[in-house]
Amino acid sequence: MDRTSWIGVLVCLALLFGWGWWNTKEAAKLAAQRAAEAAKAPKLEPAKAGEAKPVDPATAPVVAAPAPGTPAIETAVLENDFLRLHLTNQGAGIRRAEMKKHPRHIEGAELIAINENASHPLASLSPGPKQYDTSVWSVVAKTKTEITYETSAADGVKWRKTIRLPGAESDPHEVSVLLEAQNNGSAPFEMGNRYLYAGSAAPLHLNEWSMQIGSYWMDKDGDFEYKTVDHFGGRKVLGIFGGGEKPHDQFLLKQMHWAGVNDQFFTTIVRPSEPYEGGVWIGRFPVTVEGNEVESRKKRMFAAEAALTLPKETVAPGATASVEYGIYLGPKEYARLKALGDRRQRVMHYDEIPIFGWLFGWAIKPIASALIIGLVMIKGWVGDYGVAIILITLLIRLLIWPVYAKSARSMKRMSKLTPLMKDLREKYADNPQKMNEETMKLYQTYGINPLGGCLPMFIQLPVFLAFYRMLWSAVELRHESFLWVKDLAMPDTLFTIPVMGGIDVNPLPILMGLTSFIQIAITPKTGDKTQQMIFMLMPFMFLFICYNFASALALYWTVSNTFSIFQTWIMNKLPEPELVKRSGPVKKGFMQRMAEQADAAKKAKEAGGALPSGPGSRTKMPGEKGDRHTKGKKRR
């Protein structure tokens, strides 16, 4: 690299380290501020297993305070082979739902629990954003499979709520909630003024990204919306960008199909028996990860929560209205969610991916869906998810072999043009436009497509992103081991070096970076030395970015790189492609025609004349200098 390039690299490194120092300082200041606030806040005793958590009046508005003589707080447990529901009559809902097939840790009896971080039970009523029902309901009926609560509100409405375990014909994770409102008052009652609380979803570990925690809903015509906890503002990009924070938000829906919340691996989906016009409110609240409280505060980790309106129905005095909901409480398994119907597999939101989602989302979603189905199928044959990932990676690479081979030959031919292109750069050093024109002519003369070497990258990128997005939320990989990897859904940390706060040693990302470096090193070189140096640095950039990603992703990338090395080795054994000039007249390529049109437009502008017309020219667009818009603007 020349001196200017080195200066640029050093400046970037200085900015990177400066940002790291500033962000660490800000995180420490924020942690100290929150610790001081926590010391001043009233202390709440932790709830025992199966009991409702006490409510902090500073953060939980009271909708209906218990009156003298109201029933005592009671808890109950309903369970099948998959779910264990801990219910409470304070708010009449599900305090938390334990996943009996999903332990929290590889070792130990503690289970994953949905809604355990919320201050209020799932399926409780809410009159508005961040407001919750804390009244104590009466238990009027109870069996092994269902429980019924009742309460009478001050406006004369008698509420009745029945929570029932799934039947034999339903998915074992889908609970039924029947809500009835009997108007015993003298005035009509608007049922749509109440919300049903959909519970909360919180991060399970420190490496869980904020975009994996959020709220969602399905509107009319399959209009799926997903809002992460970053939707509410605050620092979110590199820890330094973002607007002001807001505590909650509301959205109106033309046709409520379903709504809910999710974390990386588990979700809550609340679906009415019939879609209706309504709305949702969504919010977030700070949480900490068990055993990593200080780090959680530094990273500013949040849980998502949501509630959906009841149907817009006016209940006349003496009349009764009812609505039934199916509430799915379980893992984000694609096949299971698809079998539920009503497009609930959209909860996987595979196209929700940083930067590339808007560009390749249309391809990522179907590819990721096919990949998870294939992965589960292959695992059923071989009995190991690690082996399944290797096999499906090899299958993908074999399918795109012809494209890769064509690209490799194109890159070899381009590398043979390097001396001629160097002569052009020296000859037209003072005329970049002429140099570009001559370069395009050179490509046309030898029949080389300058974009040919990029084709495999554009084909592989959506596949890689789909694989990455699928593995990102594949609950099937939790606690699945492979060789030294204890959990394919987590980094494959072998040990931690006790320096600088602890450095985890993750072998698979290191192998991924090493194989990426070898792959680039043996690939035919094109471009100048600066470009080649940038390409050689890319493996280290990806190693830094992906070091703490799921080991399943690092395994996929390592196998893919190893296959590419093998493929490149085979291609290098084949006879070298010849660089032969085309015979006869050379047809101008698209890039050359575009360059000539741009040159003609520039010359016409400098001469002060009209832009050229006729074949090969560009038509002057409305709004350019000298033209006026004659078409009126359309009113919205």
MARMARRO-858441 format. One record per residue (C-alpha): x, y, z; residue in three letters. Coordinates in steps of 0.001 Angstrom, whole numbers, plus 500000, padded with zeros to 6 digits. Example, Ala and Ser with C-alpha at 12.3 -4.5 7.8 and 13.67 -1.06 7.14 Angstrom:
BEGIN
512300495500507800ALA;513670498940507140SER;
END
This chain:
BEGIN
500000500000500000MET;501110503556499382ASP;501498506207502064ARG;497962507578501612THR;496425504117502081SER;498447503507505242TRP;497354506883506632ILE;493719505940505955GLY;494097502575507734VAL;495769504220510745LEU;493057506873510967VAL;490352504179510891CYS;492129502211513629LEU;492472505354515732ALA;488754506087515350LEU;487887502481516221LEU;489954502484519410PHE;488697505974520278GLY;485100504822519933TRP;485844501760522096GLY;487351503919524844TRP;484440506394524731TRP;481764503671524686ASN;483380501861527655THR;483455505121529585LYS;479788505843528797GLU;478754502281529701ALA;480486502548533077ALA;478798505899533737LYS;475390504435532812LEU;475943501382535034ALA;476868503621537985ALA;473780505785537396GLN;471464502762537288ARG;473064501296540401ALA;472388504571542243ALA;468761504574541035GLU;468337500945542094ALA;469684501761545575ALA;467021504473546014LYS;464145502343544668ALA;461946500369547082PRO;463096496780547576LYS;460816494018546353LEU;461057490516547738GLU;461558487920544994PRO;458635485644544229ALA;458816481968545085LYS;458311479358542422ALA;454710479307541257GLY;453789482578543002GLU;453032485937541426ALA;455842488470541555LYS;455127491530543700PRO;454286494650541710VAL;456408497786542008ASP;453899500680542093PRO;456488503030540587ALA;456616501046537337THR;453261499280537215ALA;450123501461537107PRO;447242499950539008VAL;444040499456537055VAL;441849498131539838ALA;443236497908543349ALA;441890495072545506PRO;439043496239547718ALA;438479495051551296PRO;436920491605551320GLY;438269490538547943THR;439659486978547555PRO;443209486167548620ALA;445912485737546007ILE;445992482132544817GLU;448285480269542450THR;447620477165540382ALA;449512474862538013VAL;448212473280534808LEU;450518471024532809GLU;450837468483530032ASN;453906466730528602ASP;455189469967527010PHE;453960472871529156LEU;453751473731532815ARG;451593476834533350LEU;451939478769536611HIS;448739480800537004LEU;447661483500539427THR;444293485074540173ASN;445917488521540555GLN;445155489701537049GLY;443830486211536198ALA;446562485027533860GLY;449706482989533253ILE;452488484094535566ARG;455002482085533547ARG;454993479094531188ALA;457770476521531517GLU;458964474553528469MET;459282470981529788LYS;461275469856526720LYS;463725472759526853HIS;466085473033529858PRO;467698476424530434ARG;471188474952530752HIS;472841471819529374ILE;473165470554532913GLU;470523471172535563GLY;466775470844535996ALA;465816474518535471GLU;463529475021532469LEU;463102477816529946ILE;460151479940531098ALA;458145482350528958ILE;457016485639530566ASN;459120485130533700GLU;460563488670533559ASN;457243490534533342ALA;455581492058536395SER;452139490956535181HIS;450591487718533968PRO;450067486863530329LEU;446379487046529264ALA;445592489712531879SER;443544492756530830LEU;445012496174530094SER;443166499474529533PRO;446122501042527698GLY;449884501143527154PRO;451907500192530212LYS;448722499747532304GLN;447834496391533821TYR;445070494720535760ASP;446260493995539315THR;442844493165540772SER;442339489805542443VAL;439784487602540669TRP;437747484772542181SER;438435481174541232VAL;435015479749540337VAL;435983476443538693ALA;439107474323538475LYS;440027470960536926THR;443283469296535842LYS;443026470879532390THR;441373474283532951GLU;440643477020535462ILE;437982479750535430THR;438219483199537047TYR;435573485886537609GLU;435526489523538718THR;433117492462538696SER;434427495877537683ALA;433252499272538968ALA;431440500001535656ASP;429115497026536235GLY;430799494620533798VAL;431260491080535049LYS;434318489421533490TRP;434771485676533194ARG;438042484124531951LYS;438744480422531307THR;442302479228530662ILE;442446475730529202ARG;445267473347528270LEU;445450472194524619PRO;443166469380523558GLY;444249466227521772ALA;443545467792518371GLU;445610470938519057SER;449317471616519204ASP;450473470821522781PRO;451926474355523082HIS;448710476232522162GLU;446662477235525204VAL;443025478349524915SER;441696481498526643VAL;437946482234526602LEU;437017485753527732LEU;433393486763528446GLU;432027490191529381ALA;428504490443530876GLN;427223494015531079ASN;425275494362534342ASN;425452498137534238GLY;422978500685532879SER;425136502021530026ALA;426558500312526909PRO;430089498969527286PHE;432766499188524568GLU;434713495927524629MET;437364497263522228GLY;438625499683524894ASN;440410496807526625ARG;443604495011525644TYR;444719491437526265LEU;448311491345527513TYR;450512489116525293ALA;453297488857527854GLY;457001489529527465SER;460116488063525839ALA;463620488632527216ALA;467162487703526112PRO;468380484308527301LEU;472118485082527127HIS;474550487975526713LEU;475245487314523023ASN;471582487719522068GLU;471207490726519766TRP;468555493354520353SER;466979492640516959MET;466254489103518146GLN;463961490509520856ILE;460774492197519707GLY;457020492401519111SER;455078491581515950TYR;451621491306514433TRP;449871490117511275MET;447483492565509630ASP;445183492313506622LYS;446452490546503460ASP;449469489049505201GLY;451021492383506184ASP;453516491199508812PHE;455243493803510997GLU;458110493198513402TYR;459483495834515788LYS;462639495106517778THR;463327496631521189VAL;465497499181519350ASP;462288500605517869HIS;461880502688521031PHE;465068504681520479GLY;468268505099522417GLY;471768504139521352ARG;471678501235518917LYS;474270501451516082VAL;477805500923517408LEU;476436502163520714GLY;476523505818519632ILE;473683506475517151PHE;469931506650517730GLY;467186509055518682GLY;465433509820521931GLY;463772507025523830GLU;460030506424524161LYS;458418503964526579PRO;455803502469524241HIS;454035502742520882ASP;450600501982519432GLN;449446500726516022PHE;445995500366514445LEU;445219497221512427LEU;442563496769509774LYS;442303493054510497GLN;443962491549513556MET;445096488012512713HIS;447593487509515526TRP;450232489312517568ALA;452909488496520086GLY;456499488728521274VAL;459636486653520779ASN;463244486172521772ASP;465904484316519814GLN;464393480847520230PHE;460917481102521821PHE;457736483013521133THR;454230483863522313THR;451546484156519606ILE;448057485349520597VAL;445492484601517892ARG;441728485314518075PRO;439424482632516713SER;438263485142514062GLU;440266488161512774PRO;438888491586513694TYR;439685495267513402GLU;441771496433516340GLY;445225497497517394GLY;448275496728519498VAL;450464498523521981TRP;454079497457522358ILE;456767498415524844GLY;460041497400526428ARG;461635497343529881PHE;465242496763531064PRO;466308493284532151VAL;469452491466533177THR;470721488025532220VAL;471084485599535092GLU;474691485498536303GLY;475699488462534100ASN;473897491374535747GLU;476723493920535398VAL;477409493061531743GLU;473667493187530991SER;473433496729532333ARG;476448497808530313LYS;474909496393527138LYS;471499497928527986ARG;469471494760527430MET;465682494964527165PHE;462651492701527143ALA;459779493243524712ALA;456092493243525692GLU;452827493679523810ALA;449037493682524121ALA;446241493499521554LEU;442797495058521691THR;439632493066522205LEU;437102493174519325PRO;435314496464518654LYS;431927495418519995GLU;429348497408521927THR;427815495339524727VAL;424327496579525620ALA;423064496491529241PRO;422089492918530120GLY;423972491469527133ALA;427093489252527060THR;429961489226524563ALA;432764486699524281SER;435990486156522378VAL;438303483140522328GLU;442068483169521753TYR;444626480496521019GLY;447927481381522693ILE;450997479557521422TYR;453731479342524060LEU;456718477493522714GLY;459808477147520542PRO;460244478822517156LYS;460240475585515188GLU;459431476340511547TYR;457538473117510813ALA;455476473402514016ARG;454545477039513398LEU;453625476338509777LYS;451345473494510881ALA;449471475946513156LEU;448112477687510051GLY;447308481332509309ASP;450923481893508139ARG;452244481826511691ARG;455623480621510383GLN;456171484300509469ARG;457179484691513124VAL;460572483329512039MET;460984486646510084HIS;463991485243508243TYR;464264488403506126ASP;464885490506509264GLU;468641490843508820ILE;470977493844509161PRO;471781495824505987ILE;471034493014503526PHE;467421492298504490GLY;465937494983502236TRP;468111493848499306LEU;467962490042499492PHE;464992489489501815GLY;462825488164498976TRP;465360485349498428ALA;466498484818502023ILE;463033483921503331LYS;462288480932501026PRO;465895479705501080ILE;466061479782504891ALA;462711477988505118SER;463959475247502777ALA;467272474998504634LEU;465722474402508071ILE;463406471742506617ILE;466352470066504904GLY;468537470349508000LEU;465959468654510229VAL;465361465980507594MET;469071465169507194ILE;469529465120510971LYS;466788462521511131GLY;468840460348508765TRP;472312460813510276VAL;471336461513513908GLY;473665464516514391ASP;473088468189513602TYR;476814468877513144GLY;477051466206510442VAL;473777467504508936ALA;475243471029508641ILE;478348469633506908ILE;476288467562504459LEU;473876470343503536ILE;476817472740503064THR;478521470303500677LEU;475250469834498796LEU;474864473590498295ILE;478460473975497116ARG;478056471097494640LEU;474941472721493186LEU;476776475978492474ILE;479973474263491245TRP;479358475098487521PRO;478877478784488309VAL;482013478847490448TYR;484048477087487737ALA;482966479585485094LYS;483779482464487412SER;487220481049488255ALA;488144480809484576ARG;486902484367484021SER;489093485611486883MET;492114483781485473LYS;491599485414482106ARG;491235488811483785MET;494470488269485697SER;496269487848482343LYS;495101491334481363LEU;496938492887484301THR;500057493921482298PRO;497918495498479550LEU;495771497356482089MET;498907498603483828LYS;500075500075480498ASP;496699501807480087LEU;496912503346483561ARG;500348504723482786GLU;499374505948479319LYS;496168507717480428TYR;497193508719483944ALA;495953512267483297ASP;492692511232481613ASN;490698508808483824PRO;487678508874481516GLN;489731507845478500LYS;491401505155480575MET;487975503710481488ASN;486906503728477833GLU;490069501925476745GLU;489696499418479594THR;486173498580478428MET;487450498179474864LYS;490123495829476189LEU;487488493688477875TYR;485425493611474680GLN;488436492762472530THR;489204489660474573TYR;485583488776475369GLY;485862489188479126ILE;483008490170481415ASN;484472492289484251PRO;481573491238486483LEU;482020487525485765GLY;484188486981488825GLY;481556488545491082CYS;478744486237489988LEU;479382483443492527PRO;479546485987495317MET;476096487350494423PHE;474717483814494163ILE;476333482625497391GLN;475531485758499411LEU;471748485169499689PRO;472438481498500461VAL;474985482385503143PHE;472668485033504617LEU;469765482562504598ALA;471933479942506312PHE;473124482562508787TYR;469573483779509517ARG;468218480239509812MET;470947479126512223LEU;470502482393514147TRP;467093481306515454SER;467179477503515046ALA;465980476282518428VAL;466626472755517145GLU;470369473405517613LEU;470140474378521302ARG;472239472010523437HIS;473166469905520377GLU;476822468846520601SER;479374468125517865PHE;482980467078518465LEU;484264469562521087TRP;481237471862520621VAL;478828471545523545LYS;476078473741522073ASP;475810474494518336LEU;473592477483519109ALA;476370479159521144MET;480089479945520625PRO;482358476896520966ASP;484430478313523832THR;487060475809525011LEU;488560477974527749PHE;489017481605528757THR;492342483419529038ILE;492225485516532242PRO;493535488785530728VAL;491760492046529839MET;488626490882531616GLY;488810487409530042GLY;489304486366526402ILE;487307483362525198ASP;489143480918522923VAL;486699479795520200ASN;488395477355517768PRO;485751477250515007LEU;485799481009514198PRO;489620480831514174ILE;489440477934511680LEU;486910479932509690MET;489286482917509485GLY;492265480700508598LEU;490443478865505789THR;489096482198504467SER;492660483555504335PHE;493927480451502483ILE;491025480607500053GLN;491740484239499147ILE;495498483598498986ALA;495145480884496310ILE;492495482771494284THR;493797484436491079PRO;494753488056491825LYS;493028490963490067THR;493157494701490687GLY;496000496753492142ASP;498013496005495279LYS;495778498119497512THR;492682496165496451GLN;494506492885496937GLN;495602493962500420MET;492007494839501334ILE;490857491389500215PHE;493571489748502323MET;492399491703505379LEU;488750490670504952MET;489119487276506747PRO;490368489074509851PHE;487421491497509690MET;484938488618509474PHE;486762486801512273LEU;486309489839514513PHE;482630490257513567ILE;481648486581513816CYS;483834485494516740TYR;480930485195519195ASN;478322483959516721PHE;476718480523517012ALA;479254477767516390SER;476870476235513821ALA;477433479258511580LEU;481221479067511990ALA;481027475334511158LEU;479083476069507969TYR;481506478799506891TRP;484590476660507660THR;483257473708505649VAL;482311476053502791SER;485788477600502777ASN;487450474168502848THR;485346473093499884PHE;486326476293498023SER;490020475580498682ILE;489584472071497286PHE;487642473432494311GLN;490269476088493570THR;493003473446493794TRP;491193471354491175ILE;490662474403488940MET;494360475236489161ASN;495169471720487898LYS;493153472302484724LEU;494794473822481609PRO;495116477604481777GLU;492487479485479730PRO;493895481245476694GLU;493642484976476189LEU;492486485229472551VAL;491286488315470697LYS;487842488178469183ARG;487722487920465400SER;485636490351463371GLY;483978493547464556PRO;483692493864468313VAL;480228494688469572LYS;480134497368472237LYS;479207496141475674GLY;476705497698478047PHE;479390499298480245MET;481157500804477212GLN;477907502239475838ARG;477093503787479206MET;480578505321479428ALA;480272506802475915GLU;476831508278476696GLN;478156509861479881ALA;481114511312477935ASP;478798512722475243ALA;476526514293477853ALA;479502515890479602LYS;480893517349476363LYS;477471518743475407ALA;477081520374478800LYS;480566521913478636GLU;479801523251475129ALA;476519524757476335GLY;474532522987473664GLY;471687520503473703ALA;472263516934474723LEU;472825514534471822PRO;469845512711470388SER;469410509661468256GLY;470565506080468680PRO;472886505522471606GLY;471987508843473247SER;470173509610476450ARG;466878511477476493THR;466870514631478554LYS;464849514131481714MET;462266516572483092PRO;463731518688485834GLY;467177519053484230GLU;468463522565483605LYS;466343524381481033GLY;463285522138481408ASP;460168522565483487ARG;457716520060484884HIS;454455520386482986THR;452596517600484708LYS;450764518557487883GLY;451515516737491106LYS;449002514129492219LYS;447138514990495388ARG;447413512503498172ARG;
END
